[in-house]
Amino acid sequence: MRSGTNKLMPRKFDSEIYISPSDEWIFRENPIDKEEILTYFRNNLHGNTKGVYIENKFGELSEHGYLKIDGYPCHVLHVEVTNEAIVFITDDGRSYPFGEFEIYETKEGGILGLRSIEERIKYRFTWNAAKELSDLLSEENGETFLNWKGVKMQIPIYEGEVNVPLPTDYS
């Protein structure tokens, strides 16, 4: 099917991939554990009003395989702090500067991250990354603050849901 711009519309479907509460990627009840496959999937994750999908492109053709998410599909592996920036290094093979990457406190007292342009895809901090970030955090009266370059910013509580259901329709 072609859209008004004479471009083929992507095929949309249930990928049958599930992200468990323990962040395990599962396809038809079998764990996906090959790092190169997981990196490819994480690199091609996108979100829209319907849900979160893996985008595959084949020349002019593309497809959007939607996921059911009950955990975190991506993780912050390290936090690098320089005089110029705070950079979040993630397991999708990318690095995001603070500003493009937002941090929130969860209702359970943890930390989650998300990219400003992909708000449906959440990142869990590994223990190492949380420790690296903790050097910049302080707590006062039950609120958490980020202290960097003489500025003290409150870390907001994340009010959204981590879980992302499958779409009810793929049209």
C-alpha positions, 0 to 999 in steps of 0.5 A, spaced: 500 500 500 502 506 498 501 513 502 500 520 499 507 521 498 508 515 493 512 511 499 510 504 501 507 503 508 510 499 512 507 492 514 505 492 521 504 486 526 505 482 532 512 480 532 511 475 538 517 478 542 516 479 549 520 483 554 519 480 561 519 484 568 526 481 568 528 485 562 529 478 558 527 478 551 523 472 549 520 470 542 515 464 542 517 462 549 524 462 548 529 467 550 533 471 545 540 471 548 545 473 542 548 479 543 548 481 536 541 480 535 539 484 541 543 490 539 540 490 532 533 490 535 535 495 540 538 499 535 531 499 531 526 500 537 521 506 535 515 508 539 508 511 537 501 512 539 500 504 538 506 501 542 513 500 541 516 496 535 522 494 531 523 497 524 526 492 519 527 495 512 529 491 506 530 496 500 524 500 499 520 495 504 519 496 511 515 492 517 514 494 524 514 488 529 510 490 535 512 488 542 509 487 548 513 490 554 513 488 561 520 490 563 526 495 560 528 493 553 534 497 554 539 499 559 544 504 561 551 501 562 555 507 564 555 514 565 561 518 563 561 525 566 566 530 563 567 538 564 562 539 558 557 533 559 554 528 562 553 522 557 549 516 558 552 509 554 547 504 553 546 497 550 543 499 544 550 501 542 549 509 543 551 514 547 546 520 549 548 527 552 544 529 558 538 533 555 537 528 549 536 523 555 532 524 561 532 521 568 527 520 572 526 517 579 521 511 579 515 510 585 520 504 587 526 509 588 530 506 582 532 510 576 530 510 569 532 513 563 528 515 556 530 519 550 526 525 549 524 523 542 522 516 544 518 516 550 515 509 550 522 506 550 525 506 557 532 504 560 534 501 566 540 503 569 545 497 571 548 497 578 555 500 575 551 506 571 547 507 578 553 508 582 556 512 577 550 517 577 550 516 584 556 521 585 552 526 582 545 525 586 543 528 593 537 527 597 533 532 601 526 531 604 525 525 600 526 528 594 532 527 589 537 532 586 542 532 580 548 536 582 552 538 576 556 544 574 554 548 580 546 547 578 542 543 583 536 540 579 530 535 582 529 529 579 522 528 577 518 522 579 516 518 573 508 518 573 508 513 566 507 506 565 514 502 564 509 496 561 507 497 553 501 493 551 501 490 544 496 495 539 489 492 539 489 493 531 495 494 526 492 499 521 
